[in-house]
Amino acid sequence: MVTKIKLGEIEAEVTFKEIKNVHLSVHPPMGRVRIAAPSHMKLDTVRVFAISKLGWIKQQQRKLAAQERETSRDYVNRESHYVWGKRMLLTVVEKDQPPSVTVRVNKMVLSVRPGADRGQRHDILERWYREQVRSEVPKLIARWEKHLGVKVERFFVQRMKTRWGSCNPTTASIRLNTDLAKKPTQCLEYIVVHEMMHLLEPTHNARFVALMDRFMPRWQHHRQMLNRLPVRHEEWDY
């Protein structure tokens, strides 16, 4: 059950769960505020906590409001698409054979069956982007497992509408957003490290920040880079 509380002009959604710590998040595109709190915690205590974080909440909402959005894609010739941060011009080729995507310098060639519509072209590219992330992640995990002294049991790549990644410390598994294949590779590595760090520290507390500073000194630079880049054009679904 979701309970709504007012923080001045800001409304926050509170959900009580069987967790140890309070988790506060601000979600795109409009800066919706969500709080997950331990089931034993009183609502007034949650409200006091949220009020103490008002400055941070407003800062995150301003960032989301200012973030550039990608234009809607029609998957037609000479349309711009991105691969690992590089702009590509799309060329669509109709062939009576299995669909494929190839990249040549600054060109992305999308081969589709004759008559493939916008939705089918989108799905082909989405699957291709997912595979790009899947192919890069294992070597990043292997490298950082040695640095951090942790073990990732499983990783998943999927379309995620409100976050770049997530971690389940209980199962030692991480999830990554398909769209990371569109961003510079440093951004993918930052998200992988961020989620793996949660195997050492589940929350975003001072210890988590200190660990990130220690193992990836430029992590905030990578985060800022990711936040400055355009995000997917869509109606976000909660």
PALOGU-276254 format. One line per 8 residues: number of its first residue (from 1); their letters; for each residue x, y, z of N, C-alpha, C, CB. Coordinates in steps of 0.02 Angstrom, whole numbers, plus 50000, padded with zeros to 5 digits. Glycine has a CB too. Example, Ala and Ser with C-alpha at 12.3 -4.5 7.8 and 13.67 -1.06 7.14 Angstrom:
! residues 2
1 = as = 50660/49716/50390/50615/49775/50390/50660/49835/50390/50565/49776/50452 | 50642/49888/50354/50684/49947/50357/50645/50002/50394/50704/49970/50286
! end
This chain:
! residues 238
1 = mvtkiklg = 50042/49940/50000/50000/50000/50000/50044/50062/50000/49952/50000/50061 | 50026/50111/49958/50065/50172/49952/50030/50228/49991/50074/50192/49877 | 50068/50262/50033/50043/50320/50071/50076/50383/50045/50056/50311/50148 | 50037/50435/50035/50065/50498/50010/50072/50548/50066/50021/50526/49953 | 50130/50582/50067/50141/50635/50116/50161/50699/50080/50196/50614/50168 | 50145/50756/50111/50162/50821/50083/50225/50848/50116/50103/50870/50091 | 50271/50872/50075/50332/50905/50098/50331/50975/50069/50397/50864/50077 | 50290/51018/50097/50279/51083/50066/50241/51074/50002/50347/51120/50053
9 = eieaevtf = 50271/51096/49945/50238/51089/49880/50252/51021/49848/50260/51145/49834 | 50296/50983/49879/50316/50918/49850/50276/50862/49882/50392/50907/49860 | 50252/50816/49841/50217/50757/49865/50263/50697/49859/50151/50746/49827 | 50265/50655/49910/50307/50595/49909/50264/50534/49921/50363/50600/49961 | 50281/50479/49886/50246/50416/49895/50288/50372/49942/50235/50380/49826 | 50256/50348/49994/50291/50307/50044/50264/50236/50042/50283/50337/50115 | 50310/50188/50038/50293/50117/50040/50331/50084/50096/50308/50082/49971 | 50297/50048/50139/50330/50014/50194/50345/49942/50174/50285/50015/50258
17 = keiknvhl = 50408/49922/50186/50431/49856/50165/50473/49824/50220/50472/49861/50100 | 50487/49760/50210/50530/49724/50258/50603/49737/50240/50515/49647/50257 | 50626/49798/50253/50694/49819/50239/50724/49850/50301/50698/49868/50179 | 50790/49860/50302/50823/49886/50361/50830/49962/50360/50892/49854/50368 | 50837/49991/50301/50851/50063/50296/50800/50098/50252/50920/50074/50268 | 50796/50164/50259/50752/50205/50217/50786/50217/50149/50735/50273/50252 | 50749/50210/50095/50775/50224/50028/50734/50280/49996/50774/50159/49984 | 50768/50334/49979/50736/50391/49948/50758/50396/49875/50752/50457/49986
25 = svhppmgr = 50712/50406/49829/50730/50411/49759/50685/50463/49724/50724/50343/49723 | 50714/50493/49672/50679/50543/49632/50679/50518/49560/50712/50615/49638 | 50619/50509/49531/50614/50474/49467/50596/50521/49410/50562/50420/49472 | 50626/50508/49351/50608/50546/49291/50540/50525/49265/50662/50536/49236 | 50508/50566/49222/50536/50628/49197/50517/50689/49239/50513/50639/49126 | 50468/50683/49283/50441/50742/49319/50468/50749/49390/50367/50738/49321 | 50513/50704/49410/50541/50709/49477/50497/50681/49532/50556/50780/49492 | 50460/50629/49516/50418/50597/49567/50461/50570/49624/50375/50541/49536
33 = vriaapsh = 50439/50583/49685/50478/50563/49745/50448/50500/49774/50478/50620/49798 | 50491/50450/49785/50470/50387/49815/50514/50372/49875/50473/50330/49763 | 50483/50347/49927/50519/50327/49987/50499/50257/50006/50505/50377/50046 | 50548/50213/50014/50537/50146/50040/50563/50145/50111/50572/50090/49995 | 50520/50129/50159/50538/50132/50230/50527/50065/50263/50497/50186/50265 | 50565/50050/50316/50555/49988/50354/50484/49985/50382/50606/49982/50411 | 50455/49927/50382/50386/49919/50402/50372/49941/50474/50365/49847/50394 | 50423/49939/50517/50413/49958/50587/50418/50034/50598/50465/49923/50630
41 = mkldtvrv = 50438/50071/50547/50450/50143/50556/50384/50182/50555/50496/50169/50500 | 50377/50232/50597/50318/50274/50599/50319/50324/50541/50312/50311/50666 | 50259/50342/50517/50254/50388/50461/50284/50455/50478/50181/50396/50440 | 50275/50479/50539/50304/50544/50559/50380/50543/50556/50281/50562/50630 | 50410/50485/50572/50483/50479/50568/50505/50482/50495/50506/50413/50600 | 50466/50452/50451/50481/50454/50379/50476/50526/50354/50433/50408/50340 | 50425/50562/50377/50416/50631/50356/50475/50675/50378/50350/50659/50384 | 50497/50666/50440/50555/50704/50465/50617/50690/50423/50569/50688/50540
49 = faisklgw = 50627/50626/50407/50684/50607/50365/50679/50641/50297/50686/50530/50356 | 50620/50639/50265/50611/50668/50199/50622/50743/50200/50542/50653/50172 | 50598/50776/50252/50608/50849/50258/50682/50866/50262/50570/50877/50320 | 50720/50824/50297/50792/50836/50302/50827/50829/50235/50823/50787/50352 | 50795/50796/50186/50824/50785/50120/50793/50830/50067/50816/50713/50101 | 50755/50880/50088/50719/50922/50039/50767/50957/49990/50679/50974/50075 | 50823/50980/50015/50871/51014/49972/50895/50968/49917/50929/51039/50012 | 50911/50906/49935/50934/50857/49885/50878/50840/49837/50960/50794/49920
57 = ikqqqrkl = 50817/50832/49862/50760/50815/49819/50750/50869/49765/50696/50807/49860 | 50751/50932/49787/50740/50987/49739/50797/50991/49688/50734/51054/49777 | 50858/50977/49711/50915/50977/49665/50907/50923/49611/50981/50965/49704 | 50885/50863/49631/50875/50810/49583/50818/50826/49535/50860/50744/49619 | 50765/50858/49560/50710/50877/49516/50731/50929/49465/50651/50903/49558 | 50773/50976/49486/50798/51026/49438/50840/50993/49384/50840/51080/49474 | 50881/50944/49402/50922/50909/49353/50879/50872/49303/50969/50859/49388 | 50827/50839/49327/50783/50803/49282/50746/50850/49235/50733/50762/49321
65 = aaqerets = 50725/50907/49260/50688/50955/49219/50733/50983/49163/50662/51013/49262 | 50798/50988/49178/50845/51018/49129/50873/50967/49081/50901/51052/49166 | 50865/50902/49096/50897/50851/49054/50864/50847/48986/50893/50783/49089 | 50907/50845/48935/50885/50842/48866/50852/50774/48851/50944/50854/48818 | 50802/50775/48809/50768/50713/48789/50784/50696/48716/50691/50720/48798 | 50791/50633/48702/50798/50612/48633/50734/50627/48595/50817/50537/48629 | 50742/50642/48531/50682/50649/48490/50655/50579/48475/50697/50688/48424 | 50591/50576/48459/50560/50512/48443/50591/50483/48380/50483/50520/48434
73 = rdyvnres = 50602/50418/48379/50635/50386/48322/50583/50352/48277/50686/50334/48347 | 50594/50360/48210/50550/50328/48161/50585/50271/48125/50526/50379/48111 | 50651/50262/48135/50690/50209/48106/50689/50210/48029/50665/50141/48131 | 50708/50270/48004/50710/50281/47932/50780/50304/47912/50657/50333/47909 | 50793/50305/47848/50859/50323/47823/50882/50392/47847/50859/50322/47747 | 50946/50396/47864/50981/50457/47885/50957/50485/47952/50973/50511/47831 | 50925/50443/47990/50905/50462/48058/50965/50449/48104/50842/50421/48082 | 50974/50492/48154/51030/50485/48200/51015/50435/48256/51047/50553/48231
81 = hyvwgkrm = 51064/50391/48267/51062/50344/48323/51132/50344/48354/51041/50271/48299 | 51136/50317/48415/51201/50320/48450/51223/50250/48472/51196/50366/48511 | 51288/50239/48465/51319/50176/48487/51381/50194/48527/51336/50129/48426 | 51383/50176/48590/51439/50192/48635/51459/50266/48632/51499/50149/48619 | 51408/50309/48628/51420/50381/48630/51434/50413/48562/51476/50395/48674 | 51440/50372/48510/51455/50399/48443/51391/50404/48402/51507/50355/48407 | 51383/50460/48366/51324/50470/48324/51331/50430/48260/51315/50545/48309 | 51278/50394/48243/51276/50354/48182/51216/50374/48140/51272/50278/48200
89 = lltvvekd = 51225/50373/48074/51170/50385/48028/51142/50318/48007/51192/50427/47966 | 51077/50311/48013/51044/50247/47999/51032/50238/47924/50979/50242/48036 | 51046/50178/47900/51028/50157/47832/50985/50095/47839/51092/50143/47787 | 50926/50096/47812/50880/50039/47815/50881/50002/47749/50808/50062/47833 | 50895/49937/47752/50897/49895/47693/50846/49839/47701/50969/49865/47681 | 50803/49831/47651/50753/49778/47653/50779/49717/47615/50686/49802/47623 | 50783/49660/47651/50806/49598/47622/50763/49541/47648/50881/49586/47638 | 50751/49491/47605/50712/49433/47626/50759/49383/47660/50676/49401/47565
97 = qppsvtvr = 50783/49403/47718/50828/49361/47758/50824/49385/47831/50901/49365/47732 | 50850/49347/47878/50845/49367/47948/50872/49437/47959/50883/49318/47993 | 50838/49477/48001/50860/49546/48014/50928/49549/48048/50808/49583/48056 | 50962/49605/48039/51028/49613/48070/51044/49687/48076/51082/49577/48029 | 51093/49702/48117/51118/49770/48126/51194/49767/48121/51095/49801/48195 | 51223/49810/48080/51296/49815/48075/51316/49888/48079/51321/49783/48008 | 51376/49900/48106/51401/49968/48113/51465/49975/48072/51415/49985/48188 | 51467/50026/48031/51525/50040/47989/51546/50113/47997/51509/50023/47914
105 = vnkmvlsv = 51599/50124/48034/51625/50191/48048/51570/50233/48080/51651/50225/47982 | 51538/50278/48042/51485/50320/48070/51416/50303/48041/51500/50393/48058 | 51409/50242/48018/51346/50220/47988/51320/50158/48022/51354/50208/47912 | 51255/50157/48035/51222/50097/48062/51175/50070/48008/51182/50114/48129 | 51186/50008/47989/51145/49977/47937/51096/49928/47969/51190/49940/47884 | 51032/49943/47960/50979/49901/47987/50948/49862/47930/50925/49944/48024 | 50958/49796/47931/50930/49753/47879/50866/49722/47905/50981/49698/47858 | 50811/49734/47869/50745/49709/47890/50711/49673/47833/50701/49768/47915
113 = rpgadrgq = 50662/49633/47850/50623/49600/47797/50578/49652/47763/50581/49542/47826 | 50562/49642/47700/50519/49690/47664/50453/49702/47701/50503/49664/47593 | 50435/49765/47708/50372/49784/47740/50375/49789/47816/50321/49734/47723 | 50435/49781/47845/50441/49786/47918/50420/49856/47940/50514/49770/47941 | 50376/49861/47990/50351/49926/48011/50396/49956/48066/50279/49920/48037 | 50377/50015/48089/50417/50051/48138/50428/50009/48202/50383/50117/48156 | 50374/49976/48226/50380/49937/48286/50428/49879/48278/50312/49911/48306 | 50426/49846/48221/50472/49790/48209/50544/49814/48204/50453/49753/48146
121 = rhdilerw = 50555/49871/48172/50622/49898/48167/50649/49917/48236/50623/49959/48120 | 50605/49947/48276/50623/49965/48345/50645/49903/48384/50565/50000/48381 | 50606/49849/48379/50621/49788/48416/50687/49757/48396/50565/49737/48407 | 50703/49760/48332/50767/49732/48307/50825/49771/48337/50770/49735/48230 | 50820/49837/48335/50874/49879/48363/50879/49870/48439/50862/49952/48346 | 50822/49864/48472/50822/49856/48544/50859/49792/48564/50750/49855/48572 | 50844/49738/48528/50879/49675/48541/50954/49681/48528/50850/49618/48499 | 50972/49717/48476/51043/49726/48460/51078/49766/48514/51050/49762/48392
129 = yreqvrse = 51047/49820/48537/51077/49859/48592/51086/49816/48654/51033/49920/48608 | 51037/49774/48669/51041/49731/48728/51102/49685/48722/50977/49690/48736 | 51113/49658/48662/51169/49613/48652/51236/49649/48658/51164/49579/48585 | 51238/49713/48639/51300/49751/48646/51319/49757/48719/51293/49821/48614 | 51270/49771/48762/51284/49776/48834/51304/49708/48861/51222/49804/48872 | 51267/49656/48842/51282/49588/48866/51353/49567/48848/51233/49538/48837 | 51378/49588/48790/51444/49566/48769/51500/49603/48807/51453/49577/48694 | 51485/49664/48832/51536/49704/48866/51539/49691/48941/51523/49777/48853
137 = vpkliarw = 51482/49674/48970/51478/49670/49043/51522/49616/49074/51408/49659/49063 | 51525/49554/49047/51564/49502/49081/51637/49522/49096/51564/49440/49040 | 51670/49554/49049/51740/49573/49061/51746/49628/49113/51773/49594/48996 | 51695/49673/49116/51696/49725/49167/51685/49694/49236/51641/49777/49153 | 51638/49648/49240/51625/49614/49304/51687/49576/49327/51565/49566/49298 | 51719/49540/49281/51778/49501/49300/51834/49546/49326/51803/49460/49240 | 51844/49603/49293/51896/49649/49314/51882/49678/49383/51904/49706/49264 | 51819/49699/49394/51803/49732/49456/51790/49684/49514/51742/49776/49447
145 = ekhlgvkv = 51775/49621/49499/51771/49572/49553/51838/49566/49588/51748/49503/49526 | 51892/49569/49549/51959/49565/49578/51975/49626/49620/52012/49557/49522 | 51956/49685/49596/51969/49747/49633/51929/49751/49697/51953/49808/49589 | 51865/49733/49693/51820/49743/49750/51817/49683/49797/51751/49758/49725 | 51839/49626/49773/51835/49566/49815/51764/49541/49825/51865/49581/49882 | 51722/49549/49773/51653/49525/49776/51641/49477/49719/51603/49585/49773 | 51583/49445/49719/51565/49397/49667/51494/49411/49643/51571/49325/49691 | 51487/49426/49579/51421/49435/49548/51397/49367/49523/51423/49488/49489
153 = erffvqrm = 51342/49344/49550/51317/49278/49530/51282/49280/49462/51269/49252/49583 | 51244/49334/49450/51207/49339/49387/51199/49412/49368/51138/49305/49392 | 51195/49425/49303/51177/49493/49281/51124/49488/49227/51240/49531/49256 | 51083/49539/49223/51029/49543/49174/51033/49609/49138/50960/49534/49209 | 51014/49609/49075/51010/49671/49036/50938/49677/49011/51061/49671/48976 | 50907/49733/49024/50838/49743/49005/50822/49817/48997/50790/49710/49056 | 50767/49830/48966/50744/49899/48961/50719/49921/49030/50687/49906/48908 | 50748/49975/49055/50729/50000/49121/50709/50073/49112/50788/49993/49173
161 = ktrwgscn = 50650/50090/49136/50622/50156/49122/50642/50210/49172/50549/50151/49121 | 50663/50191/49232/50675/50244/49282/50744/50241/49312/50625/50239/49336 | 50787/50195/49290/50854/50191/49318/50902/50159/49268/50853/50151/49385 | 50967/50170/49280/51018/50142/49237/51038/50071/49259/51079/50187/49236 | 51028/50056/49322/51046/49990/49346/51017/49978/49415/51121/49982/49348 | 51022/49916/49438/51000/49900/49506/51039/49839/49530/50923/49886/49507 | 51038/49829/49595/51074/49773/49625/51031/49740/49678/51142/49796/49655 | 51034/49675/49680/51002/49637/49734/51058/49603/49774/50951/49583/49706
169 = pttasirl = 51079/49634/49830/51135/49606/49868/51121/49535/49894/51151/49651/49927 | 51058/49520/49906/51040/49454/49933/51058/49398/49884/50966/49451/49950 | 51044/49410/49820/51058/49359/49768/51123/49374/49731/51001/49355/49719 | 51156/49429/49748/51218/49450/49715/51209/49457/49640/51274/49400/49730 | 51151/49485/49621/51136/49495/49550/51127/49569/49534/51073/49456/49530 | 51144/49588/49473/51136/49658/49452/51096/49660/49387/51204/49692/49443 | 51061/49715/49377/51023/49727/49316/51047/49792/49285/50946/49731/49331 | 51051/49792/49218/51078/49850/49182/51030/49869/49126/51148/49834/49155
177 = ntdlakkp = 51027/49934/49114/50983/49963/49064/51011/49953/48994/50971/50037/49078 | 50969/49927/48949/50988/49918/48879/51017/49981/48848/50928/49895/48838 | 50990/50039/48867/51010/50103/48836/51082/50122/48852/50965/50157/48859 | 51115/50087/48898/51185/50102/48911/51229/50090/48850/51211/50060/48970 | 51205/50050/48802/51243/50038/48740/51245/50101/48697/51211/49981/48701 | 51203/50150/48712/51203/50213/48675/51251/50264/48704/51133/50241/48672 | 51273/50252/48765/51314/50300/48801/51388/50281/48797/51292/50304/48875 | 51434/50328/48811/51506/50310/48811/51520/50251/48857/51548/50371/48833
185 = tqcleyiv = 51570/50212/48839/51585/50151/48877/51602/50166/48950/51642/50113/48844 | 51629/50227/48963/51645/50245/49033/51581/50245/49076/51679/50314/49037 | 51525/50262/49044/51462/50264/49081/51439/50194/49099/51407/50299/49038 | 51448/50147/49053/51430/50077/49069/51474/50052/49126/51439/50032/49006 | 51538/50066/49123/51583/50041/49176/51565/50073/49243/51656/50057/49159 | 51548/50137/49243/51528/50170/49305/51466/50137/49336/51514/50245/49293 | 51416/50122/49295/51355/50091/49320/51369/50021/49346/51300/50089/49266 | 51410/49983/49310/51428/49915/49333/51462/49919/49401/51474/49880/49281
193 = vhemmhll = 51510/49964/49408/51546/49971/49472/51498/49994/49527/51604/50021/49465 | 51455/50043/49511/51407/50068/49559/51364/50011/49587/51362/50122/49526 | 51337/49970/49541/51294/49915/49564/51333/49862/49601/51257/49885/49505 | 51394/49847/49579/51435/49798/49614/51454/49823/49683/51498/49781/49574 | 51462/49888/49690/51480/49917/49755/51425/49904/49807/51493/49992/49749 | 51364/49895/49783/51309/49881/49830/51316/49811/49861/51242/49886/49794 | 51360/49770/49834/51373/49706/49866/51416/49715/49929/51408/49658/49817 | 51450/49773/49932/51488/49791/49992/51448/49836/50038/51552/49825/49973
201 = epthnarf = 51407/49880/50008/51367/49927/50047/51300/49936/50011/51404/49996/50055 | 51246/49908/50039/51181/49909/50004/51150/49979/49995/51133/49868/50042 | 51167/50027/50037/51135/50092/50033/51183/50145/50005/51110/50114/50103 | 51156/50204/49990/51196/50259/49965/51219/50304/50023/51157/50300/49913 | 51249/50274/50073/51270/50313/50131/51342/50337/50123/51263/50271/50195 | 51370/50366/50176/51437/50393/50173/51489/50340/50157/51454/50428/50238 | 51478/50279/50183/51525/50225/50169/51525/50207/50095/51508/50163/50211 | 51465/50207/50065/51461/50193/49993/51500/50244/49953/51386/50191/49970
209 = valmdrfm = 51491/50308/49969/51526/50362/49934/51601/50355/49943/51503/50431/49959 | 51622/50339/50004/51694/50331/50018/51723/50273/49978/51705/50319/50093 | 51685/50218/49972/51708/50161/49932/51714/50179/49858/51661/50102/49941 | 51665/50216/49833/51668/50238/49763/51728/50284/49752/51604/50274/49743 | 51740/50329/49799/51798/50375/49794/51863/50335/49793/51798/50424/49853 | 51865/50284/49833/51927/50243/49839/51941/50203/49776/51922/50197/49898 | 51890/50168/49751/51901/50122/49696/51893/50154/49626/51854/50064/49702 | 51852/50206/49621/51841/50239/49556/51841/50315/49569/51774/50216/49522
217 = prwqhhrq = 51899/50345/49576/51904/50416/49595/51866/50464/49549/51975/50437/49597 | 51856/50446/49486/51822/50491/49439/51748/50472/49430/51857/50490/49371 | 51720/50435/49477/51652/50411/49468/51601/50468/49462/51632/50367/49526 | 51612/50523/49498/51564/50578/49494/51567/50612/49425/51578/50630/49549 | 51627/50613/49396/51633/50640/49328/51593/50597/49279/51708/50643/49306 | 51598/50531/49286/51560/50486/49243/51485/50493/49254/51582/50413/49254 | 51465/50502/49316/51394/50511/49331/51368/50575/49299/51382/50512/49407 | 51407/50629/49304/51387/50692/49274/51382/50686/49198/51436/50747/49292
225 = mlnrlpvr = 51428/50649/49168/51426/50638/49096/51361/50603/49076/51487/50596/49073 | 51344/50551/49114/51283/50513/49100/51222/50556/49109/51279/50451/49145 | 51221/50598/49160/51164/50640/49174/51155/50696/49122/51170/50671/49243 | 51210/50715/49090/51206/50769/49039/51181/50743/48972/51274/50802/49030 | 51188/50679/48960/51170/50651/48895/51094/50645/48888/51203/50583/48885 | 51068/50651/48826/50995/50644/48817/50970/50576/48839/50977/50655/48743 | 50911/50575/48868/50880/50512/48888/50824/50495/48841/50854/50516/48961 | 50802/50433/48844/50753/50407/48797/50690/50450/48794/50734/50336/48817
233 = heewdy = 50665/50460/48734/50602/50497/48726/50545/50447/48732/50600/50533/48657 | 50506/50455/48786/50448/50412/48795/50406/50439/48852/50469/50339/48809 | 50347/50412/48858/50305/50426/48916/50324/50376/48970/50229/50421/48899 | 50352/50400/49025/50376/50356/49078/50316/50325/49114/50421/50394/49128 | 50321/50260/49124/50267/50222/49156/50288/50203/49226/50248/50159/49113 | 50247/50218/49274/50263/50201/49344/50224/50139/49364/50246/50259/49391
! end
